[in-house]
Amino acid sequence: MGTASETDADHQQMTLLSKLFGQLAETHEGEDRLLDRTTILFGSNMGRLNQLNS
């Protein structure tokens, strides 16, 4: 489990991602919601953590 600051940062990121999804769902492009026409890739910038030596 991460530190308190890492957990807070994760929470903030998820809050922002949720807000983005909500805004995309509320925005229409023609008859479709923008969310239905959007691909979002979300990942880590940590690289290949499974290959780090402990």
Secondary structure, 3 states (H helix, E strand, C coil): CCCHHHHHHHHHHHHHHHHHHHHHHHCEECCEEHHHHCCCCCCCCCCCHHHCCC
